[in-house]
Amino acid sequence: MVNQGVLKVLLQLNQLPADPASGAARSMLTIAEMLAADGDQFEVHALGTSASESATPLALGQYFQQQGIVARESVFAGRRVYRYTHRKVRTTLLDTGPVLPMVGEKQHALTYDGLFGQMLRRQKIEIVLTYGGHAEAQRRRRMAREQGCKVVFGLRNWGYLAPGAFVDCDAILTATQFVTDRYRRVLGIASTPIPLPMEAGDVVADKQERIFVTAINPSPEKGLFFLIRLLEELATRRPDIPVLIIESRGNAGQLRSAAERLGIDLARHESIMLSPGVAKPRDIYAVTRLLLMPSVWEEPAGRVAVEAMMNGIPPLVSDRGGLPETVGAGGIVLGIPAHVTAEARSLPGREDVAPWLEKILELTDDARLYERACAAARAGAVRYEAARVMPQLQAFFRGVR
């Protein structure tokens, strides 16, 4: 007889569950929270660490304060461990220090594995939700299956396009049909696309001032060099339009040094402001008027574009990867020339960024056009509302069992 009672799920990550620099980690945590919201059907646990992908180290105390978490401290195998329940997810966090996830793996993998095995046994976990392609991640998936667990892989990027990447997985979850189709074509695997799960309380600003043209994570794959040219053109032509750059994996130092190597001094423009990453995305959108997402790689989905739409902010996104599918009619899709890639380190020409520049100016100067774009953004965000996504996720996990 199959047990149809409460389904016990464990989210297993080797980093902060709400890592501000990782859309994938935040997406997995939101899935866990949406399952946990139905306490009659799901009991959800999470195991993470203090590691972060952020270019700016984040102390655990600061992280807890920003997330509104009250944690209990204990010790496991000589390392500090924090336990807390937040949005009904019962979380255990191993303190590996403010390091990158793979640095934490090298230093504390055995301690983490001990915690993982203990949780599988004591909590009688039935499904493990996870991701990762490194040896430690693969070992943990085997550990889970040896304990009789099903393994759900949260597929959020292109790092697994290799035979055998999903050997120890029972089901695969994606955020776009684009990703599902690509992996089916290349590897012949089946996966289930469900729209990006979003937590409105983290994303939607209480008040909005609509000040900045905002770009997040100035890294090569997110269009760093395209952005440098666009910023230079915009700030030179219209210094009255303020721009805000939010750090993530890509930081202010990388942006400035890359621009200087190309002969551009962005620091001379008073209209361009730089900010560290924030714990709650809503803090970004409280002051954002337009969102720029000139990704030059094949973006699997595009979480920040959805966040912008949920705030009624028009996202200007590239035509790469799953971005057009993600925004639908809620965003403005603009082309980027084929020669502009994540590998290219040359400065795009003025003609390359001209359509983006003109669209920013149109939306700045034409109030009616801007309001129509805002209304389209709000309408496009409806399919990401929790009331629509949560039932899909819960049905998926019940189906896995």
Number of C-alpha atoms within 10 A of each C-alpha: 3 5 7 9 9 13 21 20 28 27 25 25 22 27 27 27 26 21 21 23 22 17 15 20 27 20 21 25 25 21 23 27 23 25 25 24 17 15 12 10 16 21 21 28 24 24 22 24 27 25 29 28 21 23 18 17 13 21 14 19 11 11 17 14 11 12 13 10 15 14 17 11 12 12 11 13 11 8 14 14 20 21 18 17 16 15 12 19 22 19 20 23 26 26 22 26 17 21 22 18 19 17 14 22 21 10 11 16 17 13 16 25 15 12 19 20 14 12 17 22 11 8 14 16 21 19 25 26 25 22 26 19 12 11 8 17 18 17 13 21 26 17 17 22 17 10 15 14 22 23 27 23 22 22 25 23 15 13 10 16 13 11 11 9 15 21 10 19 20 16 20 21 21 21 25 23 18 21 25 20 15 15 18 13 11 11 15 11 15 14 20 17 18 17 21 24 26 25 19 16 11 14 21 23 19 11 12 17 11 13 16 22 20 23 24 21 24 26 20 22 19 24 22 24 27 26 24 24 21 21 19 20 16 24 19 12 12 12 15 11 16 19 24 20 23 20 26 22 19 21 22 20 11 16 22 16 14 20 21 14 11 15 10 16 15 20 12 10 15 12 19 21 16 16 14 15 23 16 20 17 19 22 18 25 30 19 18 24 25 26 26 24 24 27 27 27 18 20 23 24 26 23 20 19 24 30 26 31 28 26 24 24 28 30 28 23 24 25 21 21 19 19 25 21 17 27 26 15 15 28 28 20 20 17 15 22 12 8 12 20 20 18 11 13 14 14 20 19 12 14 10 18 23 15 14 23 17 12 14 19 15 13 18 15 11 10 11 10 12 19 15 12 23 24 15 21 28 19 16 20 23 15 14 22 16 17 11 13 18 23 12 14 19 18 11 15 18 13 9 14 15
